[in-house]
């Protein structure tokens, strides 16, 4: 034996084995990745769906046939409801296994077990109690209930797929992080729903009012971020035929309100403690549209329904398209979430439904009195000490080592965190235990609905995240209802306060009765629409429902078009889904041009101002990819906010103390007040007016766009499609698996919006015609497969970007469209 | 037995090992060969060539898949290399690892 040789070869092969097993620096473990039998390259053999294949699922009562059409949409035909959910679990796991697990981990706060850099995200998830809420809600499901059975069935389908997966079937993401899929549990659906609640309903509306109050006083703050929108185009028709502008002047910026300091600091700290700061911003980026048109306004005389939920775009998409048939039970088609045993948005043989986010205020904070401020174990309620529920949170790294521990405390309201010297608890409808069965049960019941009326009944108990469900049926009925649990608060009912947690009188006293939900059926106007605007005109019902509503530009455009046309067809609805016009641009462009004209009339213009205005005047106010003026307008609008609201800028280093700039509605209102103090830029000695600020924003925008994209404003450099593409990232933000240059007919606040620098837009589109034979058209920016190498990974992005929809095969898949048949049979437990 | 036959048999062993046990079978097989094949001519080099051939055969099998190029290109891009470099890596890695593991086995078994 040669010791030197042994040492050399031993050390080098040990090193290679280490790189193979554990990776090195940014390199993932190379052994399982390079292994040609079951590694990355082996994916090439398993990427495409086989013409015919089979699987076994324990508990299946009879064979289930799944046929895949030429878009890889599975059509599941089962003899029992549970078998249908077993099969659904199997096929979704086949296509989206990694996504399913990542979504659950995001809610459970265990993404750090994939990558320890995710511990910040995990911390937020745990501090707002998502896992705690999911567990307690799941625990309330009755064993043997339909909801529990469906979750068990779905889980058995997912796990059956995991058990039958060959080495080459393991999704690439698991290979890159060197993990195996976790076993699927029935409760995971509740984690996923908690995550959706965080995305769609975790907004701390208290925040901006208090932050702004500190800087510009109470009156101004409430006017900027208050509970009522200054442009009313509500979801529940109010009898108007045009938007109603509240022309009440905005109060000028007042003196800083130091009395708000303690409350503001509390909010700022609370947002840090509960991770709400990021969540609040995230919630404001979510949007959606839907509308239903009565037969009286359609060419064919059948009701039409349109829906396009706007979420963060991702690859794979959040949606999975499927067709579920259980003879005698339901025959339903549409979109499900990966991990949810039900069609969530879609249609059956009689009705169709879609949803937009309601955005009601469903989160409140309470100041608690505790026994020991440093390590409390009890909290005071009505003069009695009550025990706190304590949970030890353990954050783990990919290797399983403990990264951090944290003790979470819960009152009967929800999670409690220390904020400076105060203990604050939080109540959020998503953590409450009301209507648990309906979390999924509402969607499952919707699959069986036969009319708008029965669909409304099916959805009535749906707890949230609150959604504006629009619906239409074959009988020609249309309806809409903002459905979800809305708290009834004591006192004036406002959700913009911190309440005293030591008395139960501060608690919510119940939830709104369903009859009070914003809603309408078969209105005289012949259509219904929602686009995240304030649901009810406060003149109709003044009760507090939320605050800081987004500007209703999309709703205005949608209603404007629905009012104008009386012979709608599926084709014209499709065209409207990607209408590149903008109510916002229609409102603001004339304001810019008139301001410049007034300055010119007063002899205060300049060649630079005239050139910029001339360029803007050429704009058709369309966000089509070939447009070369939208970039100028958007640059000007980006500048306008900070110039107008300079009073709200603060040098406070704590980001949580800075108010978000007011939305478009406050600015629209201010346009009517040319000499308001808000227009003056405090940073300059001059006293600016509206016209000065508009002209300056436009001129600076023109200069910057010219500098960045060239002086030739007719060149491709100025094309909207070039300057503002949509960006669809892979779940792990891996650029090779992303699609980052997607041209669309989308702009900020167009019907198909482009939000958050191009990462948010229509996550799916659905059109349904409720004729004697229900017909549907669908698309979404992605594809059925989560495998980046599959031809069904992003095959639908090109048609989605052009606003085209595919005809849904809501029938047996014809032979010409059939690409694969999966036969599922009962397997051993 | 000629070296060529040894190489073919050993390559089959590497391929079978990968199919049955995954990539860990490679250093184990090579190490074992380094010990049992110590009396043969150039056992370390034979192990390395056989490993590359065995894994290479599996790569050829993978290449029959319709999406071989996209897979190689995509995974390569994640690793910031091009697709063909990733395929080459899938041959170089077994060569080097088998060379070293067989070398260690050989050094352990040699009685000089």
Interface residues (C-beta under 8 A of the other chain):
Chain A: X1 X2 X5 X6 X8 X9 X10 X12 X13 X16 X17 X20 X21 X27 X28 X30 X31 X32 X33 X34 X35 X36 X37 X38 X39 X40 X41 X42 X43 X44 X45 X46 X47 X48 X167 X172 X176 X734 X735 X736 X737 X788 X789 X790 X791
Chain B: X15 X18 X19 X22 X23 X24 X26 X27 X31 X55 X56 X58 X59 X61 X62 X63 X64 X65 X66 X67 X68 X70 X71 X72 X73 X74 X75 X77 X78 X79 X86 X87 X89 X90 X93 X94 X96 X97 X100 X101 X103 X104 X106 X107 X108 X109 X110 X111 X112
